[in-house]
């Protein structure tokens, strides 16, 4: 199982990142401000394709949001589509007023 790292700078911008042998396999660009986590972009790089890494990033982000009482603003098309597709699963964290 791949390990997902969260890297945030002092301004609350960062990524959920999956690496293998110091090579990026997938990442989700985010920011955390106030009570919101904003997802901007999710990408799985060539070596990570077909391994379910987008789903792993999604679950890690959702768990983080729940543990930190955050609502998610889904600007990322992938995250937005997952929120729409699995609305019941993510209803508790989806900030639909902004997404």
Backbone bond lengths (Angstrom), bond angles and torsions (degrees), N, CA, C in turn:
res aa  C-N    CA-C-N  psi(-1)  N-CA   C-N-CA  omega(-1)  CA-C   N-CA-C  phi
1 X - - - 1.468 - - 1.521 109.43 -
2 X 1.305 116.18 130.36 1.448 121.60 179.59 1.523 110.81 -70.02
3 X 1.305 115.61 147.82 1.449 122.53 178.70 1.527 109.16 -97.45
4 X 1.321 116.52 129.13 1.461 120.96 178.81 1.522 108.39 -100.18
5 X 1.324 115.49 126.63 1.458 121.64 176.89 1.522 109.01 -101.94
6 X 1.315 116.14 145.09 1.454 120.82 170.54 1.518 106.99 -109.09
7 X 1.317 115.90 123.10 1.458 121.78 178.01 1.522 107.10 -120.30
8 X 1.342 115.84 114.77 1.468 121.51 179.30 1.522 109.28 -122.23
9 X 1.339 116.95 137.63 1.460 119.03 174.85 1.521 109.83 -88.61
10 X 1.316 116.69 -179.61 1.462 121.44 -175.97 1.526 112.99 -65.73
11 X 1.327 117.61 -17.63 1.463 121.83 178.02 1.528 112.81 -92.98
12 X 1.337 116.81 1.73 1.460 120.28 178.80 1.513 114.74 85.03
13 X 1.342 117.66 9.68 1.478 121.17 176.37 1.509 108.70 -96.25
14 X 1.325 116.29 144.90 1.448 117.91 178.71 1.509 113.82 177.43
15 X 1.334 114.54 -156.83 1.462 121.33 -176.48 1.524 110.74 -145.53
16 X 1.325 113.88 150.36 1.448 120.94 158.99 1.526 102.91 -91.91
17 X 1.318 117.35 127.54 1.461 121.61 -169.01 1.520 110.96 -130.95
18 X 1.335 115.67 137.61 1.463 122.03 172.30 1.521 106.93 -119.21
19 X 1.330 115.51 122.88 1.464 121.69 178.80 1.529 109.64 -125.74
20 X 1.315 114.01 157.01 1.462 121.31 173.95 1.519 106.27 -142.99
21 X 1.318 117.18 124.38 1.464 121.75 -177.52 1.530 111.84 52.90
22 X 1.324 115.63 44.94 1.470 123.35 179.74 1.525 114.10 60.70
23 X 1.320 117.17 22.75 1.462 122.04 177.24 1.526 108.47 -118.29
24 X 1.329 116.41 131.27 1.462 120.79 178.83 1.515 110.04 -66.42
25 X 1.343 114.99 129.94 1.462 120.28 174.13 1.519 110.73 -104.05
26 X 1.345 116.37 -36.54 1.465 120.47 -178.90 1.524 108.55 -163.18
27 X 1.345 114.95 153.95 1.455 119.19 176.77 1.521 110.28 -154.73
28 X 1.335 113.61 154.68 1.455 121.95 174.95 1.527 106.61 -127.30
29 X 1.345 115.92 116.88 1.461 120.82 179.09 1.521 109.35 -81.09
30 X 1.345 115.66 131.14 1.467 121.03 -176.11 1.520 111.02 -141.21
31 X 1.304 115.27 171.01 1.461 121.96 164.84 1.520 107.62 -143.17
32 X 1.325 114.68 152.40 1.461 121.20 177.42 1.518 106.69 -124.23
33 X 1.333 114.85 121.38 1.465 120.16 179.05 1.517 108.24 -144.83
34 X 1.325 115.25 125.11 1.455 119.23 -177.98 1.510 110.30 60.72
35 X 1.316 116.43 -128.29 1.466 120.77 -178.80 1.526 112.59 -99.47
36 X 1.352 116.73 16.57 1.462 120.69 -178.61 1.522 112.25 -120.21
37 X 1.320 114.22 143.31 1.455 122.98 168.21 1.521 104.66 -113.30
38 X 1.328 117.21 123.31 1.463 121.26 178.72 1.516 109.05 -105.30
39 X 1.327 116.24 127.45 1.468 121.51 175.38 1.527 107.44 -99.09
40 X 1.342 115.82 128.32 1.458 120.92 -176.50 1.528 113.25 -105.26
41 X 1.321 115.96 -42.90 1.466 119.02 -172.25 1.521 109.12 -158.37
42 X 1.320 116.41 137.83 1.460 122.15 173.96 1.517 107.80 -124.35
43 X 1.327 115.44 133.34 1.464 119.33 -179.27 1.516 110.11 -141.70
44 X 1.330 115.15 135.95 1.452 121.80 170.56 1.518 106.21 -109.11
45 X 1.334 115.64 123.12 1.454 121.06 -178.22 1.531 110.16 -81.34
46 X 1.324 116.95 166.56 1.466 122.89 -171.01 1.533 113.24 -48.58
47 X 1.320 118.13 -48.88 1.477 120.72 -177.60 1.527 113.08 -67.48
48 X 1.331 117.65 -17.64 1.454 120.91 -178.37 1.516 114.63 -98.18
49 X 1.318 116.96 -7.27 1.463 120.34 -175.15 1.525 112.10 -63.62
50 X 1.347 114.76 144.50 1.455 121.43 176.08 1.515 114.68 78.32
51 X 1.327 117.47 12.51 1.466 120.87 -176.95 1.525 112.45 -113.09
52 X 1.326 117.69 6.60 1.455 120.76 178.72 1.521 113.69 73.28
53 X 1.326 116.78 24.07 1.457 120.18 -175.76 1.521 112.76 -72.21
54 X 1.323 117.61 -32.29 1.463 120.41 175.97 1.521 110.46 -61.32
55 X 1.303 116.40 -42.95 1.460 121.74 177.93 1.539 110.46 -64.68
56 X 1.329 116.98 -39.91 1.462 121.34 178.42 1.532 110.58 -64.18
57 X 1.330 117.20 -42.38 1.469 120.67 176.07 1.523 110.52 -61.95
58 X 1.320 115.55 -42.77 1.459 121.32 -179.57 1.535 111.01 -60.32
59 X 1.313 116.67 -47.23 1.468 121.02 -179.59 1.524 111.60 -65.67
60 X 1.323 116.54 -39.29 1.470 120.85 179.22 1.524 110.19 -65.25
61 X 1.327 116.73 -43.55 1.460 121.42 178.62 1.526 110.41 -62.83
62 X 1.335 116.99 -44.13 1.465 121.26 -179.47 1.533 110.49 -63.83
63 X 1.327 117.35 -42.71 1.465 120.89 177.90 1.527 110.77 -61.69
64 X 1.325 116.61 -43.38 1.463 121.39 179.28 1.529 110.37 -61.54
65 X 1.330 116.38 -45.09 1.463 120.50 179.78 1.530 110.39 -60.99
66 X 1.316 117.33 -44.31 1.471 120.42 -179.93 1.528 111.64 -64.50
67 X 1.321 116.99 -45.43 1.470 120.94 -178.16 1.526 111.94 -64.61
68 X 1.338 116.86 -26.92 1.462 120.99 -176.76 1.530 112.90 -108.11
69 X 1.344 116.18 13.92 1.475 122.14 178.84 1.526 112.76 51.77
70 X 1.329 115.41 46.94 1.458 121.71 179.95 1.523 110.39 -106.19
71 X 1.315 115.67 150.08 1.464 122.41 169.75 1.515 107.45 -102.22
72 X 1.325 117.19 144.27 1.460 122.16 -175.20 1.526 110.71 -101.72
73 X 1.316 114.97 126.10 1.457 122.47 171.37 1.526 105.39 -95.54
74 X 1.319 116.14 112.07 1.467 121.68 -171.70 1.524 111.64 -93.96
75 X 1.339 116.56 78.90 1.462 120.54 174.91 1.527 111.07 -80.73
76 X 1.323 116.94 -23.76 1.462 122.29 177.14 1.527 108.99 -69.86
77 X 1.338 118.01 126.68 1.469 120.14 -179.69 1.535 113.63 -58.01
78 X 1.323 117.86 -37.22 1.464 121.02 179.04 1.524 110.63 -64.78
79 X 1.323 116.77 -49.76 1.466 120.54 -179.52 1.528 109.72 -62.23
80 X 1.317 116.78 -44.34 1.463 120.78 179.65 1.529 110.82 -59.24
81 X 1.328 117.05 -44.22 1.469 119.86 -179.54 1.528 111.26 -65.64
82 X 1.333 117.66 -36.93 1.456 120.60 177.84 1.524 111.13 -67.86
83 X 1.340 116.59 -39.14 1.461 120.46 177.26 1.521 110.88 -63.18
84 X 1.321 117.45 -40.87 1.463 120.60 178.78 1.523 111.01 -69.21
85 X 1.329 116.45 -42.61 1.459 121.39 -176.68 1.524 112.00 -67.91
86 X 1.338 116.54 -38.51 1.463 122.06 -177.96 1.524 109.51 -118.90
87 X 1.315 115.89 54.45 1.468 122.27 -173.71 1.526 112.42 -55.54
88 X 1.326 118.36 -41.43 1.468 120.99 -179.14 1.521 111.55 -64.49
89 X 1.320 116.66 -37.66 1.459 122.20 -177.89 1.527 112.44 -67.78
90 X 1.345 116.47 -33.29 1.461 120.62 -173.83 1.528 114.00 -114.04
91 X 1.321 118.13 5.73 1.473 121.50 -176.19 1.525 112.74 -56.94
92 X 1.325 116.55 -33.17 1.465 120.14 -176.64 1.525 113.65 -70.94
93 X 1.343 117.72 -20.33 1.469 119.66 -177.67 1.527 113.81 -116.17
94 X 1.336 117.60 -8.11 1.468 120.30 -174.77 1.527 110.63 -81.70
95 X 1.312 116.48 117.68 1.457 122.53 174.51 1.528 107.37 -85.48
96 X 1.320 116.60 86.80 1.467 121.41 -175.70 1.523 112.74 -75.79
97 X 1.307 117.75 -15.11 1.455 120.29 178.42 1.519 112.14 -66.76
98 X 1.333 115.94 -25.08 1.466 120.41 -177.15 1.524 110.81 -111.67
99 X 1.328 118.52 -35.29 1.480 122.40 -174.08 1.508 111.71 -68.02
